[in-house]
Amino acid sequence: MTVDGASPATVRVFIALAPPDDAKDELAKELRPAWDAYPDLRWNRIEDWHITLAFLGELPVASVPLLRGPLGELAAAQHPLELALRGGGHFDERVLWSGIGGDLDGLHRLADGVRAVVQGCGIAFEGRPLRPHLTLARARRGGPAPVVETADALASFAGRRWPAARLHLVGSNFGRGPGPIRYRDIDAWPLGGASRGPLSRS
């Protein structure tokens, strides 16, 4: 939605972690045969791969700055988590995902902290239980849906462990046109003890 045809009045927002580039490259190599075999799936761009901790949905643009300070403080108090991309699965034979391994207890605690921050800012959202995953592709409406076969092929995938070093506040253009979904960092904060090196492709 826009105001007088100008800038959007709302933005679709979520809070997430992102794998580093080399971990993404490992999974991309594993997925290459599926990319070639199933070009009709709506594949997410590698740059957009992320692990959602809290999906806030459509928010007024003016409410987004309320999150910056509290999320930055939360990130500073949180040590980097050691995670990995593991296996694969699907939701309703339509959404393909890679699983997450490693410090899942720490991941759930961080997600709880993120959701507490959101609620503390007075922002309502649907607090679904966390199911750690990284969405890879969606079946197109009326098209082939080979996500089960691809998920089965990923079952034995075990990527290396990596430190999740930044907390990302992300906006998307979902529902704003016929093109593919695009994500952009609204802001990102290093988790406590992480360096402030260059951002990954996420």
C-alpha distance (Angstrom), angle and dihedral (degrees) to the residues before:
residue distance angle dihedral
M1 . . .
T2 3.81 . .
V3 3.76 135.7 .
D4 3.84 112.6 -124.1
G5 3.80 88.5 -22.1
A6 3.81 90.5 -62.9
S7 3.79 129.5 108.2
P8 3.84 119.2 -18.2
A9 3.79 115.7 -88.9
T10 3.80 90.9 -151.0
V11 3.78 136.9 34.0
R12 3.81 131.2 -160.9
V13 3.81 106.2 -121.4
F14 3.79 140.1 -171.6
I15 3.81 136.7 165.4
A16 3.78 117.5 -131.1
L17 3.78 152.8 152.7
A18 3.81 122.1 -121.9
P19 3.81 130.6 -150.9
P20 3.82 116.7 -120.9
D21 3.78 118.6 -103.0
D22 3.82 96.9 -99.6
A23 3.82 91.6 53.0
K24 3.80 89.2 50.0
D25 3.80 89.8 49.5
E26 3.82 90.7 54.7
L27 3.79 91.4 54.8
A28 3.80 92.6 41.8
K29 3.80 89.8 56.7
E30 3.81 89.5 51.6
L31 3.82 91.0 49.8
R32 3.80 97.7 47.9
P33 3.84 95.0 95.7
A34 3.83 89.9 51.2
W35 3.80 91.8 48.6
D36 3.79 88.9 54.6
A37 3.82 94.6 43.0
Y38 3.80 98.5 44.0
P39 3.81 110.3 33.7
D40 3.82 90.1 153.4
L41 3.78 92.4 69.9
R42 3.80 113.1 97.7
W43 3.80 97.5 -116.9
N44 3.79 119.6 -160.8
R45 3.79 114.8 -124.9
I46 3.81 113.7 -104.4
E47 3.80 87.9 -124.7
D48 3.80 88.9 61.6
W49 3.82 99.3 50.4
H50 3.79 109.8 126.0
I51 3.81 144.4 150.7
T52 3.80 109.1 -120.9
L53 3.81 116.4 -139.2
A54 3.81 97.3 174.8
F55 3.80 129.4 4.9
L56 3.79 109.9 -153.3
G57 3.79 99.3 179.4
E58 3.79 122.8 -153.9
L59 3.82 111.7 -3.5
P60 3.79 132.9 177.8
V61 3.78 106.9 -100.2
A62 3.81 89.5 -127.5
S63 3.82 91.7 61.8
V64 3.81 95.8 56.0
P65 3.85 96.3 79.0
L66 3.82 88.9 60.2
L67 3.81 88.1 71.0
R68 3.79 98.3 52.2
G69 3.79 101.6 77.6
P70 3.83 98.1 41.9
L71 3.82 93.3 44.2
G72 3.79 90.8 49.1
E73 3.80 90.2 52.1
L74 3.79 91.6 47.9
A75 3.81 91.5 50.4
A76 3.81 92.4 49.3
A77 3.81 90.4 54.7
Q78 3.83 94.1 48.5
H79 3.80 123.5 84.4
P80 3.82 116.4 -137.8
L81 3.80 113.1 -86.9
E82 3.79 122.4 -129.6
L83 3.79 106.8 -131.5
A84 3.80 139.2 160.1
L85 3.80 138.9 -162.3
R86 3.80 108.2 -113.8
G87 3.80 134.8 177.6
G88 3.79 124.5 -38.6
G89 3.78 144.1 -106.9
H90 3.77 143.9 166.9
F91 3.78 143.2 -125.3
D92 3.83 114.4 -131.2
E93 3.82 91.3 -23.6
R94 3.80 88.1 -74.7
V95 3.81 107.7 80.9
L96 3.81 119.7 56.5
W97 3.79 119.9 -156.0
S98 3.79 143.8 170.9
G99 3.78 118.6 -129.0
I100 3.81 126.8 -123.0
G101 3.80 126.1 -126.9
G102 3.78 134.9 178.3
D103 3.81 125.9 55.4
L104 3.79 97.4 12.2
D105 3.80 92.9 157.2
G106 3.80 89.2 57.4
L107 3.79 90.0 45.5
H108 3.80 91.4 54.3
R109 3.81 91.1 47.6
L110 3.79 90.8 51.4
A111 3.81 90.7 48.6
D112 3.81 89.7 50.7
G113 3.80 89.5 51.5
V114 3.80 92.0 48.6
R115 3.79 91.9 50.5
A116 3.81 91.3 48.2
V117 3.82 88.7 53.7
V118 3.80 91.3 50.9
Q119 3.79 92.0 49.8
G120 3.80 90.6 45.2
C121 3.80 88.7 57.0
G122 3.80 89.2 56.4
I123 3.80 93.6 -112.4
A124 3.79 114.2 142.3
F125 3.79 118.5 -144.4
E126 3.78 139.3 159.0
G127 3.80 103.1 -95.0
R128 3.78 100.5 -153.4
P129 3.82 116.7 179.7
L130 3.79 111.5 -88.7
R131 3.81 113.7 -103.1
P132 3.81 102.6 179.8
H133 3.80 110.3 -136.2
L134 3.77 143.9 127.4
T135 3.82 114.6 -125.1
L136 3.80 112.5 -132.8
A137 3.80 107.4 171.9
R138 3.80 146.7 -11.6
A139 3.78 129.4 -144.2
R140 3.77 113.8 -113.9
R141 3.78 117.5 -118.6
G142 3.79 110.1 -91.7
G143 3.81 91.8 3.8
P144 3.78 134.3 104.6
A145 3.78 115.8 -64.2
P146 3.83 107.2 -158.4
V147 3.79 93.3 156.8
V148 3.82 93.8 119.0
E149 3.80 92.3 58.1
T150 3.79 91.7 46.9
A151 3.80 92.0 47.6
D152 3.80 90.0 51.4
A153 3.80 90.1 50.9
L154 3.83 89.4 54.2
A155 3.81 94.0 50.4
S156 3.81 94.2 100.0
F157 3.81 96.1 41.2
A158 3.81 112.8 122.6
G159 3.78 115.9 176.2
R160 3.77 124.6 -163.8
R161 3.78 121.2 -90.4
W162 3.79 118.6 -99.1
P163 3.82 137.6 177.2
A164 3.79 115.0 -104.2
A165 3.77 95.6 -139.3
R166 3.82 106.9 172.5
L167 3.77 138.7 47.2
H168 3.81 112.2 -141.2
L169 3.80 130.4 -154.0
V170 3.80 102.4 -158.4
G171 3.79 135.1 -169.3
S172 3.79 126.5 -163.3
N173 3.79 139.2 -165.1
F174 3.82 92.6 -135.2
G175 3.81 110.4 157.0
R176 3.80 94.0 10.6
G177 3.78 100.8 110.3
P178 3.79 144.9 -25.5
G179 3.80 96.2 -77.3
P180 3.80 127.9 93.5
I181 3.79 121.5 -70.7
R182 3.80 112.3 -91.8
Y183 3.79 127.3 -164.5
R184 3.79 130.4 -158.2
D185 3.77 133.5 -176.3
I186 3.78 111.3 -110.4
D187 3.79 87.1 -174.5
A188 3.81 139.1 -24.7
W189 3.80 133.4 -160.8
P190 3.82 130.4 -161.6
L191 3.77 113.3 -118.6
G192 3.81 112.3 -117.0
G193 3.79 110.8 -71.9
A194 3.82 93.6 17.5
S195 3.78 120.2 120.5
R196 3.79 123.3 -116.0
G197 3.78 94.1 -122.9
P198 3.80 124.4 145.9
L199 3.80 117.4 -53.1
S200 3.78 116.9 -106.9
R201 3.80 122.4 -117.2
S202 3.83 88.4 -82.9
